[in-house]
Amino acid sequence: MPSDTTAQADTPQADQTPEQEERMSGLRTIRRVAPYLWPADQPWVRKRVLWAMALLIFSKLISVTTPFFYKGAVDALAEEGVPMLALGAVGLTIAYGMARLMTVGFQQLRDAVFARVGQRALRMLALETFNHIHALSMRYHITRKTGGLSRIIERGVKGVDFLLRFLLFSIGPLMLELLLVGIILAVVFDFYYLLVVAVTIGLYVWFTFAVTEWRVKLRREMNDQDTDANQKAIDSLLNFETVKYFGAEEREADRYDSAMAKYEQAAIKTSYSLSFLNFGQSFLITCGLIGVMIMAAMGVQNGTLTVGDFVMVNAYMVQITVPLNFLGTVYREIRQALVDMGEMFNLLEQPAEVVDAPDAKDLKVDGGRVELDDVHFGYNADRAILRGVSITAEPGEMVAIVGSTGSGKSTIGRLLFRFYDVGRGALRIDGQDVRQVTQKSLHMAIGVVPQDTVLFNDTIRYNIAYGRDGATQQEIEEAAKSAQIHDFILSLPDGYETTVGERGLKLSGGEKQRVGIARTLLKDPPILLLDEATSALDSETESEIQDALMHAGRGRTVLTIAHRLSTISEADRIIVLEKGEIVEQGTHDALLARDGRYAQLWRRQQSEETD
C-alpha cells in the first residue's frame, strides 16, 4: 500500500507552518543521504558517481541530437535541402536508430555503474537503523508499536532507494534535457518556440507541484490508516492464542475491516485527485504541443521551414513530453520518499535513554559482588517503584528476592541488566557502577533466565547456541543435558534441527523454559539472574531444573526473583519486598521463625498447594 506521513523538522519553531516544517524536514533528509553518495573515506564510491554522471550527460547529448538525423532523413526523402553529411535517407535512418540505441545504452551503463553505490547506501542505512533500534531503551520499545515501527523502517528504506535513483537520474537529467532542447529551439528555429515551450513547462510544473501538495495531505491520511490497519493485523497475529481462547476471530476481523474501510476512503480520494492531476497535465502539454506545431506548420507553408523541420519540432516536443509526464510521478514519489525517509531519520534521531558514558570501560568481574546502594527508581516520575533499596550479594552467594505482585522484584533485574538507569543511589558490580562500564561487557557478565522465554523462529540448536557465539555441538548438548532437555530433543524427528516456530510456539511452556535455561548455561556468566525461571515447569521437572540451576550457580553470584517460595528455600539470603521497600531479610528458617511477612506468604502458598 502506498503511504506517507509528515516528518518533523530538525528544530520546529513555534512560528513555522506545517508546510515549512515539512520543507525543512525534506532538506534535512537530503543532507542525511548525501554523505552516502560522496563519502570522504571511500574514493571508489566517488569515482562511480562521477562516471555515472558522465554517462548521464553523454546519453542526453546524444538524445537531443537524435532528431537532427530524423529531420535529415525526412528531408532526403522529400528531396528538400542538402542531405545531411551526404548519408542519404537510408544512412540517416540508420544513424537515427544508432543514436537512439546509444542513448539507451549509456543510460543502462549509467545504472549499472551506479547500482553498487545505491545498494551500498541502502545497506548502510538499513544497518544503521537496525543498530539504532537495538540501542533504544526498553521504555521506548514497550511504548512503541512493533507493527508501526517495522512499517516506518520498510517505507524509509524504500524511500532511500527511490530517492537515489530518481532524484539523480530523473530530475537532474530532465532539467538538462529541457535546457538543451530549449537552446536548440531558440537557435535553430526561433525565440518564440522557446517562449511557448518555456511557458508550457512553467505552467505544467506549477500545476503539478500545487496539486501534488494538496494530494500529499490526502496521502498522509491514507498513510495513517495504512499504519493503523497494519498494526491491528500484526497485533492480532501476535496474540493468535488469545484470539482463539475468546472466540474473537470475528471481532478481530471487524476491527481490521474497520481500519481498512478508512484506508479505502482515503485511497479513493487519492485516486480521484490523481485523475484530476493527470488530466490537467495532459491538457497543458497538449496546448503547448499544438501551439508549437502550428508555428512549425505555418513555417512550412511559407517556405521558411522544411517538412523535416516540422518533423524535428514534433520529435523534440514528444521527447520532452515523455519526461514531463513522468515528472508528475517522479515529483510525487520523491515527495513521498522524502516524507517516508524523514520519518525513518526521526527514528534515527530518537535518543537512546541508556548510553555508555564517554569514558566507560569494560566491566572487570573478579568475584561477582552485586550491590544495590539506596536505590530509588520509578518508570514514571510520579510513581516510585523502588524506595531506598539496599541489597548486597557476595561472590558465590545466592540471594532470593520475593514479594507480592508490584513490589519491585522484576524491576531490580531490569536495573541490574541496565535496561533502565537508577533514579537515585547506585548499582555496583565488584565496586564498579554499572553506569560507568560498557553495556556490552555488562551484558556479557550476566546470564538471565526470564519468566517467559521467547525463542527465535529457528532450530533448537540455533536457540541454544545463541548463548555463546561459536559454541560447538558438544558444548550445546552439554548445556541441554544440564537443563534436562537433551533426551527430549533427541526424541524429536529432526533432533536439534527441529524448528521451534515463531516465539517458540511449537514447544510447551516447560520445553521453552528449558531451552532458555540451556542457552544461559551455555553463556556461562559469572552472575546469574533467575526471574521466575521455573514458573512454567511441573513439580517434578522443577525439582530437576532446580538441581541443575543450583549446580550451575556454584562459584557464581545468583540473584533469584521468585514467586514460588519453595524454589528458594535453600538460598543464602532471602529479601522480602513490599511496595518497593525491604521489610525483611534472612534465611528461610530465620524468616519463618520471625513469623512476619515471609512466613505469611509461605503459609498461604502451602495452603494453596494443599488445597
C-alpha positions, 0 to 999 in steps of 0.5 A: 500500500502506498503511504506517507506521513509528515516528518518533523523538522530538525528544530520546529519553531513555534512560528513555522507552518506545517508546510515549512516544517515539512520543507525543512524536514525534506532538506534535512533528509537530503543532507542525511543521504548525501554523505552516502553518495560522496563519502570522504573515506571511500574514493571508489564510491566517488569515482562511480558517481562521477562516471555515472554522471558522465554517462548521464550527460553523454546519453542526453547529448546524444538524445537531443541530437537524435532528431537532427538525423530524423529531420535529415532523413525526412528531408532526403526523402522529400528531396528538400535541402542538402542531405545531411553529411551526404548519408542519404535517407537510408544512412540517416535512418540508420544513424537515427536508430544508432543514436537512439540505441546509444542513448539507451545504452549509456543510460543502462551503463549509467545504472549499472555503474551506479547500482553498487553505490545505491545498494551500498547506501541502502545497506548502510542505512538499513544497518544503521537503523537496525543498530539504532533500534537495538540501542533504544531503551526498553521504555521506548520499545514497550511504548512503541508499536512493533507493527508501526515501527517495522512499517516506518523502517520498510517505507524509509528504506524504500524511500532511500532507494527511490530517492537515489535513483530518481532524484539523480537520474530523473530530475537532474537529467530532465532539467538538462534535457529541457535546457538543451532542447530549449537552446536548440529551439531558440537557435535553430528555429526561433525565440518564440518556440522557446517562449511557448515551450518555456511557458508550457513547462512553467505552467505544467510544473506549477500545476503539478507541484500545487496539486501534488501538495494538496494530494500529499495531505490526502496521502498522509491520511491514507498513510495513517490508516495504512499504519493503523490497519497494519498494526491491528493485523500484526497485533492480532497475529501476535496474540493468535492464542488469545484470539482463539481462547475468546472466540474473537476471530470475528471481532478481530476481523471487524476491527481490521475491516474497520481500519481498512474501510478508512484506508479505502476512503482515503485511497479513493480520494487519492485516486480521484485527485490523481485523475484530476492531476493527470488530466490537467497535465495532459491538457497543458502539454497538449496546448503547448504541443499544438501551439508549437506545431502550428508555428512549425506548420505555418513555417512550412507553408511559407517556405521558411521551414522544411517538412523535416523541420516540422518533423524535428519540432514534433520529435523534440516536443514528444521527447520532452513530453515523455519526461514531463509526464513522468515528472508528475510521478517522479515529483510525487514519489520523491515527495513521498520518499522524502516524507517516508525517509524523514520519518525513518531519520526521526527514528534515527534521531530518537535518543537512546535513554541508556548510553555508555558514558564517554569514558566507560570501560569494560566491566572487570568481574573478579568475584561477582559482588552485586550491590544495590546502594539506596536505590530509588527508581520509578518508570514514571516520575510520579510513581516510585517503584523502588524506595531506598533499596539496599541489597548486597550479594557476595561472590558465590552467594545466592540471594532470593528476592520475593514479594507480592505482585508490584513490589519491585522484584522484576524491576531490580533485574531490569536495573541490574541488566541496565535496561533502565538507569537508577533514579537515585543511589547506585548499582555496583558490580565488584565496586564498579557502577554499572553506569560507568562500564560498557553495556556490552561487557555488562551484558556479557557478565550476566546470564538471565533466565526470564519468566517467559522465554521467547525463542527465535523462529529457528532450530533448537540448536540455533536457540541454544547456541545463541548463548555463546557465539561459536559454541560447538555441538558438544558444548550445546548438548552439554548445556541441554543435558544440564537443563534436562532437555537433551533426551527430549530433543533427541526424541524429536524427528529432526533432533536439534534441527527441529524448528521451534516456530515463531516465539517458540510456539511449537514447544510447551511452556516447560520445553521453552523454559528449558531451552532458555535455561540451556542457552544461559548455561551455555553463556556461562556468566559469572552472575546469574539472574533467575526471574521466575525461571521455573514458573512454567515447569511441573513439580517434578521437572522443577525439582530437576531444573532446580538441581541443575540451576543450583549446580550451575550457580556454584562459584557464581553470584545468583540473584533469584526473583521468585514467586514460588517460595519453595524454589528458594528455600535453600538460598543464602539470603532471602529479601522480602519486598513490599511496595518497593521497600525491604521489610525483611531479610534472612534465611528461610528458617530465620524468616519463618521463625520471625513469623512476619511477612515471609512466613505469611506468604509461605503459609498461604502458598502451602495452603494453596498447594494443599488445597 
